[in-house]
Amino acid sequence: MQQLDFTIQIASKRSNVPAKTQFKKWAKAALRVDTEVTIRIVDAQEALELNSTYRGKDYATNVLTFSLTEAPHLMGDIIICAPVVEAEAEAQNKSLEAHYAHLTVHGMLHLCGFDHEIEPQAELMESLEITILQKLGYANPYLITEDAN
């Protein structure tokens, strides 16, 4: 069984961020190999600075993943921007919890080397996300419904 060494940092001023136990459960569900991960929940300014510095993009994005090592033992950081997650969940009629779960799984899969820039890889990554999230009790995150809450 894969081992997870997990740390969470809440650097956001938002009050409706899920509990550490939830993030750990979601991260564990996406494990492929032994992993040491820090998930940091940030506000828009920090997400903007990181996205600009490391990706050359001038906006706050929902999730960024920084891999420090590769298999057989992964280490890395996942940055999740709370205000972007909230806005996306509302715009997509998803529960905030389900969207955080999706982005945590998404970030963990990036840490494992999965990507969505090339179509066949995107299809594989999305398929894994859907399967993992369904096992956790969440709906397909790529289906936007009128009443997902």
C-alpha positions, 0 to 999 in steps of 0.5 A, a space after each residue: 500500500 502506498 504511503 502518504 506524508 501529508 502537510 496542509 498550509 492554509 494561507 487563505 483568509 477564506 473561512 469555508 476551506 475544507 478540513 485537513 482530513 478531507 484534503 488528506 482523504 482526497 489526496 490519498 485516493 489519487 496515490 499511485 506511489 509513495 508520496 510526500 505532498 504539501 497542499 497550500 491553500 492561498 488567496 488570489 495574490 499569491 496564486 497570481 504571483 506563482 502563476 506569473 513566475 513559474 508559468 508566465 501567466 498573468 492571472 490567478 489559476 485554480 491549482 498549480 502543482 510543483 513536482 520536486 522528485 519523480 517516482 518511485 517516491 514523489 515529493 511536491 507541492 500543490 497550490 490551490 487558490 481559494 477564491 478561484 475555486 469558489 468562483 468556479 464552483 459557483 459558475 459551474 453549479 458545483 458544491 465547493 467541497 466537490 470542486 476542492 476534491 476535484 482540484 486536489 485529485 487533479 493536482 495529485 495526478 499532475 504530481 504523478 506525471 499526468 498532464 492534459 496538454 495533449 489530447 490522449 493524455 488529457 482523456 486519460 487524466 480526466 478518466 482517472 479523475 472521474 473514476 477516483 472522484 466517483 469512488 469518493 462519492 462525487 459526480 463527474 466534475 466535467 459534467 456541468 448541471 443546473 443543480 449540482 449542489 
